[in-house]
């Protein structure tokens, strides 16, 4: 009858089931789940901050390159300079928000959209100016 004791049917199994239920039973599992959830939330928060920083860098690069491209066409007029800037900004995952000439300087404003969390889209803007060297 030794095999019945191993399966939980003998006198040893009855002794284990005699006590009242323990209120602390399963508490460690709940604690570990809560700690895991905190780590996941901190990870998502960190990823959102990193996405915002990367979008800001992309916006600055797109604005700088767009302003340089527009300045190269500044002698051809406002429309040609801004069209050249818009082409370069679009190739760098940005959207041209504003562009105008001030003499031979081109002032470009760019917006880059990013998604920090699923279902949440934000935009970062950056402005750059380019023109001939003065001195």
N, C-alpha and C positions, 0 to 999 in steps of 0.2 A: 504494500500500500504506500510505498515511498513515492511513487510517481504521482499520486493524488496530492500529496503535500506540495510538490513542486508546481502543480497547476493551480494551487490556491484553494484546494478542497479539504485540506487536513486541519489538524488542531492549530498549527502555526498560523494559518491564514485567518482563523477565527480570532486569534489574539490581536492581530494587526487591525482588525475592523472594529474592535470593541470601544475605542475612545470616541469622544465627541469630535465633530469636524473642526479643523484648525482654521481660524480666521485669517491667518497669514499665508495660507496655502495659495500659491499662484502669484504672490506679490512681486516676486523677482521678475516674473515674465512681464507683468504690467510695467514695472520700472524700466526694464530693458527696451520695451516697445516705446515708452515715452522718450528715453534717451535717443533711440534711433530716429524718432520723429524730429527731435531737436536738431540732430545732425543733418537731416534732410532739409529742414527749413533753413539752417545756416548755409548749407550748400547752395540752395536755390537763391538765397539773398546774395551770396558771393558771386554767383554766375550772373545775376542781374546787374550787379555793379561792374563786373568785367565787361559785359555786353555794352553798357553805357559808355565806358571808357574807350572801348574799341570803336564804337560808332562816332564818338567825338574825334578820335584820331582820323578816321576815314573822312569825316566832314572837313577837317582842317586840310588834309591832303588834297581832297577834291577841290576845295576853294582855292588853294594855292596854285594848283595846276590849271584850273579854269581861268584864274586871273592872269597867269603867264600866257596862256593861249590867247586870251582876249587882248592882252597888251601887244602881242606880236601882230595883231590885226587892227590896232587902234587907228592907224592912218587911213584905213578904209571906211571908217565910220562906226557909229554906235551899233547898228544892226549887224554888221559883219563881225565885229569884235564880240558881241554878246552871243551870236550864233556859234562862233568858234569856242567860246567859253562853255556854252551849254552842251556842245558835243563832248568835250573833255570831261565835264562834270558828270554827264550821263554814263560815260564809259567807266567812271569810278564809283558807280552805285550811288550817285547823289542826284538831287533835283535842284535845278537853278531856281532860286527864289527871287533874287534881284540882281540886276546887272546894269551899270551905266558908266559912261565915260566922264571923267573930270579932267579936261585937257587931254593929255596923252595917258593918263592913269585910268586903269580899269578897276572898278570896285565890284566885287562879286560876292553874293551871299548864297550859301548852299545849305540844303537840308538833307540829312541822311536819316532814314527811318530804321528803327530796330525794335525787336520784341524781347523785352527783359523777362517776361513771364508769358506763358501761353494765354492767348486771348487779349494781351495788353501790348499795344503798339505805341511807341513814343518816337519823337523826332529830335534830332540834335542839329543846331545850326552853327555855321561858322562863316566868317567874313574875311576876305583877303583883298589886298590892293597890290597891283603891279603896274609898273610904268618904267620910263627911261631913268637912267641914273642921273641925278642932279649933283652938281658939286662945284 
